[in-house]
Amino acid sequence: MDKIFVTKPFLAPRKEYDAYVSKIWDNQWLTNMGPLAVELENKLCEHLKVENLLYVSNGTIALHMAIKALDLKGEIITTPFSFVATTNSIVWEGCTPVFVDINADNLNINPAKIEEAITDKTTTILSTHIFGNPCDVEAIQKIADKHNLKVIYDAAHAFGVKLNGKSIFEFGDISTCSLHATKFYHTGEGGLVIAKDKEVHKKLGYIRNHGLHEKEGFASIGTNAKNSEFHAALGLVNLNYVGEILEKRQQIAAIYKLKLQDNVKFQTWNTDASNNYCYFPVIFKTEQELLRVKEHLEQNNIFTRRYFYPSLASSLPYLPTIHLPISEDISKRCLCLPIYFDLSLKDTVRICDLILATI
Ligand SMILES: *Cc1c(COP(=O)(O)O)cnc(C)c1O
């Protein structure tokens, strides 16, 4: 039997991509904000109903750019329950991550615990909308306003998610997204940076392309965060399928919810938000139960992932270890089940039955 992984990149019909590749040959333009990258940016602005969006080379550099563009220093309050790139971007940019524990139900940073972590060195709150579930953006903004802090959202998982009808990318000073092959909508490698402020957007544009060029040379610091025409082509093709992809993910999620609801706990979703079903995390009663299920599925060629284990606050050898009980507990008991466009509903039912036979 074919192996089933936690995710599988969506691939549109090859001929649709090939048509764009022919355009690349016609244009003789491969990178540096070429016509396809510009077309993709315009279509994404329209699709997501946002302005001030930049297409970049990945979701990690998007975080680096956000920290750089806001000129952040000192301590940055962040979540221990995320992918390592969230923390690494803070450390790499010379700032100090200060971990604040999560809420056991929605799995996002707990705003009630943010204020006690604020010191005179705190400049920013950088948190993840984990598995695409929006943070309590209102509470976070209130704290930020009170203490004069910037807010960055790692919205790597949240492509297309809306909060009260508004794109989730509109919250905070900057939101970043990943368009990596494993994400809901992808361009192979890719990322987005969305800024609230026009001036910040302009600055991010310079940063993406080695800094501000002037006649006499370079006037500000930058990096290379541009993406290629080939990646943009993949994005243009895939964008036509996001509706179908979402529909299929919803069907898979509905089966998981129906069949597993009495035996595992689900992430509590923000009631004002839509869900893109980028992931399907389930929380078991104990780590032992999770390990039993994981192993049983592997014996049947089904490969789940422990997103996100272990907790970032207590596992990175280059940072001091901090024990935050909720994130440590959740990261031990949370498992992401396979969910992707090509997964059949029959296989989804089979995965549920295998899980139910184990717990
Ligand atoms: C995937 C991911 C990233 C990094 O995105 P890349 O495009 O792979 O660089 C950052 N944060 C989170 C939470 C992610 O899941």
The ligand as a Tripos MOL2 file, in Angstrom:
@<TRIPOS>MOLECULE
LIG
   15    15     1     0     0
SMALL
NO_CHARGES

@<TRIPOS>ATOM
      1 C1          6.6500   26.7980    7.8230 C.3       1 LIG1
      2 C2          6.7800   27.7570    8.9300 C.ar      1 LIG1
      3 C3          7.6850   28.8320    8.8950 C.ar      1 LIG1
      4 C4          8.7730   28.9550    7.8860 C.3       1 LIG1
      5 O1          8.3750   29.0050    6.5850 O.3       1 LIG1
      6 P1          9.3860   28.5900    5.4110 P.3       1 LIG1
      7 O2          8.6510   29.0770    4.1980 O.co2     1 LIG1
      8 O3          9.5290   27.1050    5.4570 O.co2     1 LIG1
      9 O4         10.6630   29.2920    5.6170 O.co2     1 LIG1
     10 C5          7.6410   29.7870    9.9080 C.ar      1 LIG1
     11 N1          6.7780   29.6670   10.9250 N.ar      1 LIG1
     12 C6          5.9260   28.6350   11.0210 C.ar      1 LIG1
     13 C7          4.9880   28.5840   12.1820 C.3       1 LIG1
     14 C8          5.9180   27.6190   10.0510 C.ar      1 LIG1
     15 O5          5.1110   26.5700   10.1770 O.3       1 LIG1
@<TRIPOS>BOND
     1     1     2 1
     2     2     3 ar
     3     2    14 ar
     4     3     4 1
     5     3    10 ar
     6     4     5 1
     7     5     6 1
     8     6     7 2
     9     6     8 1
    10     6     9 1
    11    10    11 ar
    12    11    12 ar
    13    12    13 1
    14    12    14 ar
    15    14    15 1
@<TRIPOS>SUBSTRUCTURE
     1 LIG1         1 GROUP 0 **** ****
